[in-house]
Amino acid sequence: MSTYQAQVGLHPGDDGDRNVGLKLFALFAGVTIPVVMLIGLWLAVSAFQARDDARHAAATVHRLSATGSSASMPGMTQTASATVGAVATPSYAGIAPANADALAMRHAAYPAVLPPAPAGDVAAVKLDIQHRAVSIAPGIKYEAWTFGSTVPGPVVHVRQGQLVKVTLHNSSPMPHSVDFHAAQIAPNVAFSDVQPGGDKHFSFRATAPGVFMYHCGTAPAFMHIANGMYGAIIVEPKAMPRADREYVLVSSEWYLNSAGEKTPAALDLTKADQMTPDWVTWNGYAGQYKTHPLTADPGQTVRFWVVDAGPSLNTEFHVVGTVLARAWLNADLVDAPQHEIQTAVVAAGGGGVFDVKIDKPGIYPFVSHSFASVQMGQVGLLNVGHVAGTMSH
């Protein structure tokens, strides 16, 4: 045995044993390492698939929770775009059929005149929730969710101090609710969901004067508002300066997943998330007060009760050809108004009250001075003196 072999503890014959061991190890490694690599690759692929499945599941949950029901429900047809990470459909702003002018003339404009407030100590408010197709522009229909049969819902006019008794009936196939911004009440009790076919009753004292929004508060409220569930409630104070004409204007946006010509459109949630509407309207229908102008006589005080239902964009209220003689910004009817205002911001979810007095006959457009909204339909005309003709702005 050599000196080296003795030093390292080897004996004759160890070299052969060692060679056999190395060969066995190489054979074992040659088999197991590829297997381990394949198992690792399989685990990696499975992890990626699991991640993708989780994302898909999250998107599905988001869509279903947002709709509150299946995609076949009115107002949520063709909602593939209403998913996480989806791409918005093309803009359908301004699309109109060849007979759009005739359709606009035949359209029955939403009644903008402020209705009278009920007499007595109690104001009864009854709202029936529906899902129905509504017209939002000449020849353009939308599968809306509504209070009553219109978008916006009916104007509620009460006097400060009255007890407002609300009856809500849900004729739709999914849960809904109503949230009155004028109410000071526990929302988890009064504004809770009403199931299909159900009723809800609650009351509140109208202590704060102003013009307020009401809307569906069922989660996600963003979607319910975007689908048309909003309206205005006016709480008139006891000592309000006199006006000769009073009109209610509700500003809102429409986000369409199709043009709405052949079949009614529904909500494109991605457009709504990105705040890129197809139409912006006064009282739910583009340009309706151009073909059916509001009227006044020279020298009369005209009052506009304005609500911005959003769901997202502000309104910059402006009357072309005059100034706002009195402007109760933020619908603050407790403090004195501002005077001679050119443009007043009405925040989404907020309101404002504005008086104009126009002495000269003529046609005076009222708009949001965010002129992209004008291009999408948010323009109307105040015809002072019943003059002939029309104008655009």
Buried (B, 14 or more C-beta within 10 A) or exposed (E): EEEEEEEEEBEEEEEEEEEEEEEEEEEEEEEEEEEEEEEEEEEEEEEEEEEEEEEEEEBEEBBEEBBBBEBEBBBBBBBEBBBBEBEBBEEBBBBBEEEBEEBBEEBEBBEBEBEEBBEEEEBEBEBBBBBBBBBBBBBBBBBBBBBBEBBBBBBBBBBBEBBBBBBBBBBBBBBBBBBBBBBEBEEEEBBBBBEEEBEBEBBBBBEBBBBBBBBBBBBBBBBBBBBBBBBBBBBBEEEBEEBEBBBBBBBBBBBBBBBBBEEBBBBBBBBBBEEBBBBBBBBBBBBBBBBBBBBBEEEBBBBBBBBBBBBBBBBBBBBBBBBBBBBBBBBBBEEEBBEEBEBBBBBBBBBBBBBBBBEEEBBBBBBBBBBEBBEBBBBBBBBBBEEEEEBEB
